[in-house]
Amino acid sequence: MSNKVKFISRRRKAELLNKLSQTKEGSEEAKQLREQLGAHAPVDPAEERAKAEAARLAAEKEAEREATRKAAATAAKAAKEKRLAEEKARKEAEAKAEADKKRKAQAAKNKKAKAAADKKRTSK
C-alpha cells in the first residue's frame, strides 16, 4: 500500500470505500482497492493483526532471553556463594588445624618442662 497521498474525488473515494467494505479482508481485490485509495484507505485489519502478532512474538522472545539471562545470573551467583563458603570452610579448617598444632606443641613443651622440673626435684 502506498503512503503517497493522491487526490481522489469524494465520489470516487466513497465508491472505493464502499467496495472495500463489501470485499473480503485480505483478498486480492481488497489489496487493489487499498492501493487505489492510497493514504485515504482505512487500516487493513489483516496487516494490523500481523503486526500485533509479530510484536507479541518479539516480546515473548525477549522475555525468554531475559528469563535465560536471569537464570544464568542466579546460577553464577549461587556458584560464587558456594565457592566463597567452601573457601571460608577451608580457611576455618586450616585455622583450627594450626590452633591444634600450637596447642599440642605447647602441651608437649609443658610436659617436657614438668618432666625436667620433676627430674630436678627428685635428683636433689
C-alpha angles and dihedrals in degrees: 000000000000120000089201111119110233126189109249123174116243091245093050091045091051091049092050093046090049091050090046092053090053096049126085115263115257094014122135091249091054089051091052092049091050089050091052092048092048112178090358092068119106117243113284108241091209091056091046091051090049091050092047091049091049091050091048092050091048091050091049091049091049091048090051091050090048091050090050091049092049091048091051091048091049091049091049091049091049091049091050092049090049091049092049091048091050091048091049091049090049092050091048090050091049091048091049091048090049091049090049090049091051091045092051091046090050091047090050090048091049091047091050092047091048091049090050091048091049091048091050092048094047093046093058 
